[in-house]
């Protein structure tokens, strides 16, 4: 079957090329269906418990997705007539933002006070009001002393203000809804910054974060993918010294990417931050197949073999190792289907399809292109073989030292693996060059963080929120929550009720406390709600039957571990003080905090299953259970060592890194399989002893391995430059792991083989296999001479 395929490709290269391109065009046409989904909810599966809890709370209360204008005058004073008027105008214009349902600022805050027997409710800064110094002092006094405003819409010193816009995205067309909101928000930002050059207006909030996911990924595709192509092209031209081979490889890479992304479109997948990085991974992985085929072909041509026979021989020698590494790589990426996060599942599936497409194209379209295009190679002794021969000599001569030394080094790095902390920082998903990150960091430093916890307190009965016992718990918990060191602001109904109670007692400060009468509390709320303008009601705090209230706590931007600790303290407070209250704690940041840990657990299951499949596959392919088990060490150790190195680099393992072990498992197998297959070929077909077999393996495949490693590391290092931390960390750790894999396969695996395989006799292959491999004699003749 293989011989028939090879023969067809060699005899009819033009037809093979045309048919391959035609099929790829058909697959790639599905790319028109690919759209980018920027909602952070895409990171969570539909049955994710934290997402279900969050969506349930969003359905009970108003949506809390928002965009924030962070306003900072250069002179540090918000309370001037001009600045307050500008904030009022921004507040008014913000109602024109698509899907906006509420706009909050210090100017439209519904300030209440008593006037004889009446309670007045009106905007803190009225339109057209004359703001003399006395009026400005009054506005400042109210704003910086009102718990609902302080550290929410105004800073303690009055130097930074925020206009917060709540939006309710329909979710009908998420591809256009977020950009539509962001476009209008930026239009308002530019309008007022141009009119007020002395004022900085930055943009933060959930909507801006959603948009940053999309913009960062699209920017990566516009810069990193071309950058990786350039790196690959330069590396191949310099290392392989073949323009034709480089051009053919680039075409294979491009068609593999186009085919995989097109099939993803046909399958109805959409792009997200992680899945949008699939082209960069397919790019680097597709190169490896071509380099192995090209290296063997060029080696034979240097020995004087004609191009046609050299290509045919290269296909025969490399078909099984390339097939094996492609399948194991695909299995490694498909283990990402155990991830709890859909974007990483999509990434694994797209790359797995791309890897298999690259294999198919590398044994069909690639040799066809090499047949069609001119390839010139000088018949001469390879200089590169000298370096591999020297390396092989160093390893074999020092095997008794290398084995224990490498074992100690590997163990020393692996011991750091459990020291890593499962942690994520929501805001730090983005590089400091991203405007959203800059705005959010500025808001954290000058006002409050963006981390929000939404806490629903259920009374268990209709209108139960008016029960004095319930209000007592609400007030005590709100006070306790404010005292927590991570808390910047607490939006709670208890503050409103205390203010109303004071207002209804002629603004007597002694009545700034919660009502102790159920009917009185209900009357206060009814009177207040009837006085509120459209869009500023209490629906964001009360459910329909007034059986529960929602507290929104704005916290400092913290890591996932810290956030989970806060959640536990909240739950612990209610267990100790109010066990009868129905408590639900949720929020986007908390969702991300939990999914990282869930992802680690699910990925461990995926890696375990992938290991079983790869072990079985290697055992069959190598026709040896013993060598299948031996291969597990160099296949597993690099990922463990990589995470050990990561502890020394960062020490924090988040959502993006939780999939690296499964992802690199398949890639790392490439080095081991190629080295072992050449080693066993020498042992079985040449009756070489272990030392000679190691020298043969270095001579026949060593150069291809270090070239592919260089290209893969360079490619993933380009990905590490991403402004999206999930992709950047994933690229860096993957590059480190692949580099470690080569070191392990060059300096640990050979001494291990010589130690465990000494004195054993490998049975030769059967006649059928030997016949199919006779062509390798030409390839290996020069290498055997090198080993001698």
BELBEL-V952333 format. One record per residue. PSI is psi as a letter, one per 30 degrees, with the letter a starting at -180 (* if undefined). Layout:
# BELBEL-V952333
psi->(PSI | PSI)
This chain:
# BELBEL-V952333
psi->(e | e | e | e | e | e | e | e | e | e | e | h | e | e | e | e | e | e | e | e | e | e | e | e | e | e | e | f | f | f | f | f | f | k | l | k | j | g | k | f | f | f | f | k | l | f | g | k | e | e | e | e | e | e | e | e | e | e | f | e | l | l | k | g | k | l | k | k | j | j | k | j | k | e | g | g | j | f | i | l | e | e | e | e | e | e | e | e | e | e | e | e | f | f | f | f | k | k | g | k | f | k | k | k | l | f | e | g | k | i | k | k | l | k | j | c | g | l | k | k | j | l | k | e | j | l | k | g | k | j | i | a | e | e | e | e | e | e | e | e | e | e | e | f | f | j | e | f | e | k | g | e | f | k | l | e | g | g | f | k | l | k | j | k | j | k | k | j | k | e | g | e | i | f | e | f | e | e | e | e | e | e | e | e | e | e | e | e | e | e | e | f | e | e | f | i | f | g | k | k | j | l | k | a | l | e | e | e | e | e | e | e | e | e | e | e | e | e | e | e | f | f | e | e | e | e | e | e | e | e | e | e | e | e | e | e | e | e | e | f | h | j | e | e | e | e | e | e | e | e | e | e | e | e | e | e | e | e | e | e | e | e | e | e | e | e | f | g | l | l | k | a | e | e | f | f | g | e | e | e | e | e | e | e | e | f | e | e | e | e | e | e | e | e | e | e | e | e | e | e | e | f | g | g | k | l | e | e | e | e | e | e | e | e | e | e | e | f | e | e | e | e | e | e | e | e | e | e | e | e | e | e | e | f | f | f | f | f | k | f | j | e | e | e | e | e | e | e | e | e | e | e | e | e | e | e | e | e | e | e | e | f | g | d | e | e | e | e | e | e | e | e | l | k | j | k | k | k | j | l | k | k | e | f | f | e | e | e | e | e | e | e | e | e | e | e | f | g | e | f | e | e | e | e | e | e | e | e | e | e | e | e | e | e | f | f | e | f | f | k | k | j | l | k | j | e | e | g | f | k | l | f | f | k | e | e | e | e | e | e | e | e | e | e | f | f | d | l | a | f | k | k | k | k | j | k | j | k | f | g | l | k | g | f | f | f | k | e | e | e | e | e | e | e | e | e | e | e | e | e | e | f | f | k | f | f | k | e | k | j | j | k | f | e | e | e | e | e | e | e | e | e | e | f | h | h | h | j | f | f | g | i | l | k | k | g | k | e | e | e | e | e | e | e | e | e | e | e | e | f | f | k | l | k | f | g | a | g | f | f | f | k | l | e | g | h | f | l | l | k | k | j | k | k | l | l | j | l | l | e | e | e | e | e | e | e | e | e | e | e | e | e | e | e | e | e | f | i | f | f | k | j | k | k | k | a | l | e | e | e | e | e | e | e | f | e | e | e | e | e | e | e | e | e | e | e | e | e | e | e | e | e | e | e | e | e | e | e | e | e | e | f | h | j | e | e | f | e | e | e | f | e | e | f | e | e | e | e | e | e | e | e | f | e | e | e | e | f | e | e | f | k | j | a | e | e | f | f | f | e | e | e | e | f | e | e | e | e | f | e | e | e | e | e | e | e | e | e | e | e | e | e | e | e | f | f | h | k | l | e | e | e | e | e | e | e | e | e | e | f | f | e | e | e | e | f | e | e | e | e | e | e | e | e | e | f | e | e | e | f | f | k | f | j | e | e | e | e | e | e | e | e | e | e | e | e | e | e | e | e | e | e | e | e | f | e | f | e | e | e | e | e | e | f | e | f | g | k | f | l | k | k | k | l | l | l | e | e | e | e | e | f | g | e | f | f | e | e | e | f | e | e | e | e | e | e | f | *)
